[in-house]
Amino acid sequence: MPTIVELIIVDLKEGVGKDDATLKKLREGAAKGGLKRQSYGLSIEHPSKLYWALFFENGFELKDFKWPAEEYGSFADQLKTVSTSDFTRYFVTFDDVPSKITDAPVTETAIATLKTDTNVPKFKEAQDAVVAKLLSAPGVHAAAYAVTAEAGSQAVLLLLVGWDSVEAHKALRAVPGSEALLAPIHAALDKIDVAHVPFTNQA
């Protein structure tokens, strides 16, 4: 059964942490709206950038979610009070997102825009090969990816990999042959943003 991940990325105001009262309230509201699983954390590379993943899974769909506006107010307006700019959100459909990914000490969260002329099926074949290698690599807990595209927009890749540490990720990148394996992936990308996030899971 597919899992839809809503990934929200927020540049937090100075002094606002992941456990800020407003963010706690929003997570509570999301749970009351029907979500059973959320993960949130700050990027190691950019400690003021919040990554918040909401999981629509086990038959619970976007249409089933009901934000409790009367009790919690406007979701967007509340989030804007703790952010320096408009937040970014992605809705991506995965075959599955094992909890081991966000249970890991750190989760690689890569968001990439594919070039407009990319052959998406061939790109997925190359990405499948990369993920297969990852799953047998030391320091990797689990991995999943999905490619999505809205009508009239470029395809977007979301890759999630649970690692022992940032160092474990860097060590694998340094292994001979890694760059050659990744070459067809990188050749298809218009841009990519990679963050390492120690997620806190809320069930």
Backbone torsions as a table, in degrees:
resi	resn	phi	psi	omega
1	MET	NA	128.7	-175.4
2	PRO	-64.2	154.0	175.1
3	THR	-118.2	124.5	174.5
4	ILE	-95.6	126.7	176.9
5	VAL	-106.2	122.3	169.1
6	GLU	-96.3	114.0	179.7
7	LEU	-106.1	119.7	179.6
8	ILE	-110.3	130.2	-180.0
9	ILE	-120.0	125.5	-173.4
10	VAL	-130.5	130.8	170.4
11	ASP	-86.6	108.4	-174.3
12	LEU	-79.5	148.7	175.4
13	LYS	-66.5	156.9	179.2
14	GLU	-57.6	133.0	178.8
15	GLY	89.4	-6.9	179.1
16	VAL	-94.6	124.9	179.0
17	GLY	-107.6	177.6	-177.1
18	LYS	-67.4	-19.7	179.7
19	ASP	-105.3	23.0	174.4
20	ASP	-56.4	147.4	-175.5
21	ALA	-58.2	-38.4	179.4
22	THR	-64.8	-43.1	179.8
23	LEU	-67.2	-38.3	176.2
24	LYS	-60.3	-42.0	-179.7
25	LYS	-64.1	-41.0	179.3
26	LEU	-65.4	-40.2	177.6
27	ARG	-65.3	-37.9	177.3
28	GLU	-63.8	-41.9	178.3
29	GLY	-63.5	-39.6	178.5
30	ALA	-63.1	-39.6	177.9
31	ALA	-65.7	-42.0	178.8
32	LYS	-66.0	-27.4	178.4
33	GLY	-74.8	-8.2	175.0
34	GLY	124.0	-7.0	-178.0
35	LEU	-76.5	134.3	-178.9
36	LYS	-100.1	-11.3	-174.7
37	ARG	-146.6	128.1	176.0
38	GLN	-140.0	149.4	174.5
39	SER	-135.5	138.6	-177.7
40	TYR	-147.7	150.7	179.6
41	GLY	-178.4	169.5	-179.5
42	LEU	-102.1	140.9	178.2
43	SER	-64.3	134.5	176.5
44	ILE	-64.5	-38.3	-178.6
45	GLU	-71.3	-34.8	-178.6
46	HIS	-134.0	87.5	-171.1
47	PRO	-63.7	-8.8	176.4
48	SER	-97.4	4.1	-178.8
49	LYS	-102.6	117.7	-179.4
50	LEU	-92.6	132.4	171.9
51	TYR	-111.6	124.2	-176.2
52	TRP	-130.9	115.1	-178.9
53	ALA	-107.3	129.5	176.4
54	LEU	-116.2	130.9	-171.6
55	PHE	-109.2	120.7	174.5
56	PHE	-102.5	105.2	-170.0
57	GLU	-146.2	174.9	178.1
58	ASN	54.9	39.0	177.2
59	GLY	89.5	-10.3	177.3
60	PHE	-83.1	118.0	-173.0
61	GLU	-109.0	170.4	179.2
62	LEU	-55.5	-40.5	-177.7
63	LYS	-66.5	-19.2	-179.0
64	ASP	-83.9	-16.3	-175.6
65	PHE	-78.0	133.1	179.1
66	LYS	-128.2	105.5	178.2
67	TRP	-69.2	125.9	-177.9
68	PRO	-77.7	74.4	-172.2
69	ALA	-63.0	-36.2	-177.5
70	GLU	-62.1	-37.2	-177.9
71	GLU	-88.6	-32.3	-171.2
72	TYR	-115.3	-2.0	178.7
73	GLY	74.3	-166.9	-179.6
74	SER	-75.2	126.3	179.5
75	PHE	-58.6	-51.1	-176.3
76	ALA	-62.9	-44.1	-178.5
77	ASP	-64.0	-40.3	179.2
78	GLN	-64.3	-42.9	-178.3
79	LEU	-66.2	-35.5	179.9
80	LYS	-65.4	-23.8	-179.3
81	THR	-69.4	-19.3	-179.2
82	VAL	-112.3	4.3	-176.9
83	SER	-114.0	157.7	-179.9
84	THR	-88.8	-11.9	-178.8
85	SER	-159.5	179.5	176.1
86	ASP	-60.6	141.1	179.3
87	PHE	-82.9	161.4	178.7
88	THR	-109.1	140.6	177.2
89	ARG	-138.4	144.0	178.0
90	TYR	-126.1	143.0	171.6
91	PHE	-117.4	115.4	-173.2
92	VAL	-130.3	132.4	-178.6
93	THR	-98.0	117.8	178.1
94	PHE	-104.4	156.8	169.0
95	ASP	-66.5	-39.9	-179.7
96	ASP	-167.9	148.9	174.3
97	VAL	-128.8	93.4	-178.8
98	PRO	-57.4	140.2	-179.8
99	SER	-63.4	-19.9	178.9
100	LYS	-60.9	-23.4	-179.6
101	ILE	-65.1	-50.7	-178.1
102	THR	-87.9	-11.0	173.2
103	ASP	-76.4	-20.1	-178.2
104	ALA	-63.2	157.6	179.4
105	PRO	-56.0	-33.4	177.9
106	VAL	-146.9	143.2	-179.5
107	THR	-118.6	120.7	172.6
108	GLU	-71.3	124.5	-179.8
109	THR	-121.5	102.0	-175.8
110	ALA	-110.5	127.5	177.8
111	ILE	-121.1	122.5	-176.6
112	ALA	-132.8	144.8	173.2
113	THR	-101.4	127.0	-179.2
114	LEU	-82.6	148.9	175.4
115	LYS	-61.8	150.4	-174.5
116	THR	-63.3	-26.8	-178.4
117	ASP	-94.6	12.5	-179.0
118	THR	-67.8	134.4	171.8
119	ASN	-81.9	100.5	-171.9
120	VAL	-61.2	-44.3	177.5
121	PRO	-58.1	-41.0	178.6
122	LYS	-68.6	-37.0	177.1
123	PHE	-61.1	-42.4	179.6
124	LYS	-64.1	-36.5	176.8
125	GLU	-60.5	-44.5	178.8
126	ALA	-65.7	-39.4	179.9
127	GLN	-69.0	-36.1	176.3
128	ASP	-59.7	-40.6	179.7
129	ALA	-65.1	-38.9	178.6
130	VAL	-65.5	-45.4	-178.8
131	VAL	-65.0	-38.7	177.7
132	ALA	-59.9	-41.5	176.9
133	LYS	-65.9	-42.2	-179.5
134	LEU	-58.7	-44.1	-174.3
135	LEU	-64.8	-19.1	178.0
136	SER	-104.0	4.9	-175.7
137	ALA	-88.0	149.3	176.5
138	PRO	-65.5	141.6	177.0
139	GLY	87.1	-3.6	-179.6
140	VAL	-100.2	127.8	179.8
141	HIS	-89.1	-44.6	179.7
142	ALA	-172.2	164.4	-179.4
143	ALA	-152.0	151.2	175.9
144	ALA	-155.9	151.3	175.6
145	TYR	-145.1	162.1	173.8
146	ALA	-151.3	151.3	176.1
147	VAL	-120.2	130.4	-178.3
148	THR	-132.9	157.9	176.4
149	ALA	-155.4	132.8	172.6
150	GLU	-92.0	156.2	-179.2
151	ALA	-55.0	128.3	177.2
152	GLY	82.7	4.7	-179.2
153	SER	-123.2	162.3	178.5
154	GLN	-73.1	151.2	177.8
155	ALA	-67.8	144.6	-179.3
156	VAL	-122.5	134.3	175.8
157	LEU	-101.8	132.7	169.2
158	LEU	-120.7	118.0	179.4
159	LEU	-115.1	129.6	178.6
160	LEU	-123.7	123.8	-179.2
161	VAL	-133.5	125.1	175.9
162	GLY	-87.1	124.9	-177.0
163	TRP	-121.2	158.1	170.4
164	ASP	-64.6	-36.7	-175.5
165	SER	-168.1	167.2	173.4
166	VAL	-62.6	-37.8	-179.4
167	GLU	-61.9	-36.9	178.2
168	ALA	-63.3	-38.8	177.2
169	HIS	-64.8	-46.6	-179.8
170	LYS	-62.9	-37.4	-179.5
171	ALA	-64.2	-40.2	179.8
172	LEU	-68.6	-37.2	178.3
173	ARG	-62.8	-27.0	-177.6
174	ALA	-84.4	-9.2	-179.3
175	VAL	-67.9	133.2	178.7
176	PRO	-53.8	134.1	-180.0
177	GLY	99.0	-17.6	-177.9
178	SER	-63.8	-44.7	-178.2
179	GLU	-63.8	-38.0	179.1
180	ALA	-64.8	-38.2	179.0
181	LEU	-65.9	-36.7	-176.9
182	LEU	-84.4	-13.9	-174.1
183	ALA	-54.3	-47.9	180.0
184	PRO	-65.9	-26.2	176.2
185	ILE	-68.7	-54.0	-176.9
186	HIS	-61.7	-33.9	-179.2
187	ALA	-65.1	-24.0	-177.2
188	ALA	-92.6	-4.9	-173.8
189	LEU	-94.1	137.1	173.3
190	ASP	-82.4	-44.1	176.1
191	LYS	-157.5	158.8	179.6
192	ILE	-147.1	143.6	176.2
193	ASP	-127.9	123.2	-178.1
194	VAL	-118.6	129.3	176.5
195	ALA	-129.6	150.7	173.1
196	HIS	-111.1	121.1	-171.7
197	VAL	-124.7	121.6	169.6
198	PRO	-80.8	101.1	-174.1
199	PHE	-80.4	146.2	165.7
200	THR	-104.2	130.9	-177.9
201	ASN	-100.4	135.8	178.2
202	GLN	-123.3	118.2	-178.6
203	ALA	-109.5	NA	NA
